């Protein structure tokens, strides 16, 4: 049986921190996107054009910055 060392504990702790950080970041991104979409939609008729531009630019940025996700 393998002995648990301080290195194993630190490795698990670092994994947990990375996973939790990614989860919190994703939730924050979703809230930010929801807030932007809600505010833009409240602008009325001109908001539709702004919303289209916002969604297109968000898609292009996603393709350029995260091509393998």
C-alpha positions as CSV (number, residue, x, y, z in Angstrom):
1,X,0.0,0.0,0.0
2,X,1.3,3.4,-0.9
3,X,2.1,5.9,1.9
4,X,0.4,9.2,1.8
5,X,3.0,12.0,1.8
6,X,2.7,15.7,2.1
7,X,3.3,15.9,-1.7
8,X,0.2,13.8,-2.4
9,X,-1.8,16.0,-0.1
10,X,-0.6,19.2,-1.8
11,X,-1.3,17.7,-5.3
12,X,-4.9,16.9,-4.3
13,X,-5.3,20.4,-2.7
14,X,-4.0,22.1,-5.9
15,X,-6.3,20.0,-8.1
16,X,-9.3,21.0,-5.9
17,X,-8.3,24.7,-6.1
18,X,-8.0,24.6,-9.9
19,X,-11.4,22.9,-10.3
20,X,-13.1,25.2,-7.9
21,X,-11.5,28.2,-9.5
22,X,-12.7,27.1,-12.9
23,X,-16.2,26.5,-11.6
24,X,-16.4,29.9,-9.9
25,X,-15.1,31.6,-13.0
26,X,-17.7,29.9,-15.2
27,X,-20.5,30.9,-12.9
28,X,-19.2,34.5,-12.9
29,X,-19.0,34.6,-16.7
30,X,-22.6,33.3,-16.9
31,X,-23.9,36.1,-14.5
32,X,-22.0,38.7,-16.5
33,X,-23.4,37.5,-19.8
34,X,-26.9,37.4,-18.4
35,X,-26.6,40.9,-17.0
36,X,-25.3,42.2,-20.3
37,X,-28.1,40.5,-22.3
38,X,-30.7,41.7,-19.9
39,X,-29.5,45.3,-20.0
40,X,-29.1,45.3,-23.8
41,X,-32.6,43.8,-24.2
42,X,-34.1,46.6,-22.1
43,X,-32.9,49.2,-24.6
44,X,-35.8,48.4,-26.9
45,X,-35.7,48.6,-30.6
46,X,-32.1,49.8,-30.8
47,X,-31.1,47.0,-28.4
48,X,-31.8,44.4,-31.1
49,X,-28.9,45.7,-33.2
50,X,-26.6,46.1,-30.2
51,X,-27.6,42.5,-29.1
52,X,-26.7,41.1,-32.6
53,X,-23.4,42.9,-32.6
54,X,-22.6,41.7,-29.0
55,X,-23.4,38.1,-29.8
56,X,-21.4,38.1,-33.0
57,X,-18.4,39.7,-31.3
58,X,-18.7,37.2,-28.4
59,X,-18.7,34.3,-30.9
60,X,-15.8,35.6,-32.9
61,X,-13.8,36.2,-29.7
62,X,-14.6,32.7,-28.5
63,X,-13.4,31.2,-31.8
64,X,-10.2,33.2,-31.8
65,X,-9.3,32.9,-28.1
66,X,-10.5,29.3,-27.5
67,X,-10.2,27.4,-30.8
68,X,-10.1,23.9,-29.1
69,X,-12.8,24.2,-26.5
